Amino acid sequence: MRDPVLQFVIVLAIGIVAGLVFDRVAGPGWLARQFTGPRGYLTSALVGIAGAFIGYHLTALAAIAGGALALYIGAALGAAVILFGWRAVR
């Protein structure tokens, strides 16, 4: 079993990176970013963090074999799904 603090930091980093990449790739256009400022990045990072933790815990509940790597992949997929859902609702 890995250190829980290390797992927390890794899942947190996965969520932040997923949110920032999502905002950069599928976010608003260049002109809209000039008027909204960094709030869009912060919101996407926070939604990515929430999705990463949801994906991490759902993968852990499903007890998918593969160890920590499967949990981190679940965190990345959870972040992506939540970010796409958030974008569809917004």
N, C-alpha and C positions, 0 to 999 in steps of 0.2 A: 504494500500500500504506500502510495506517495504521500508526501507531506500535504496536509489540507491547505495550508497557506499557499504553497507552490501551485496547487491545482486551482485555487481561487484566482491567483495572479494570471495564470495561463488562460483560463476561461475569460477573465476580464480583458486581457490583451486580444484574444480572438474576437470578442464582441466589439472592441474599439476599432480594430483593423477592419473588420467586416463592415461596420457602419461607415467608416471613412471611405473605404473603397466603393461601397454602394453609392454613397452620396456623390462621389467623383464620377462614377460610371453612369448611374441611372438617375442622378439628381437633376436639379433644375439646370437650365442652360446658363451660359456665361453671363448674359445680361441680368437674369434673375439673381444670380449669385452676387452681382455687384451691389444690388440693393438690399439683399437680406443679410449679408455679412456672415459672421462665424456662427450665428445661432443655428443655421441649418446643419453645420458639421457637428455641433454639440448634440443636437436632437438625434441625428442619425447615429452617432456614437452611443448614446444612451439606449436607443431602441435596439441597436446591435448587441449591447451588453445584455439587455433583457432577453433577447432571443437566444443568445449564447447560453445563458443560464437555464433557460427553458429546455433547449435542445440537449444540454449536458445531463440534466436531471431526467428527462424522458428516456434518454439512452441508458442511463444507469438503472432506471426502473424496468426497462425492457430486458435488462441483464444480457445485453448483446456481448458475445465473446469477442475478444480482441484487446482487452486490457484498456490502458489509458488512451491509446491511440484511437480506439473506437469512440471513447467518450469525447475526445477533442474533435473528431470528425462530426459527431453528433452535435457538438456545440456550434461548429461552423455551419452545418446544415440548418440548425435551429435559428441561428442568426439570419441566414439568408431567407428562410421562409417568413420569419416575422418581419423582416425589412420589406420584402416584396408585398406582404399583406398590408403593412402600414402604408406603403406607397399607393396600393390600390384603393384603400379607404380614404386617404388624403387626397 
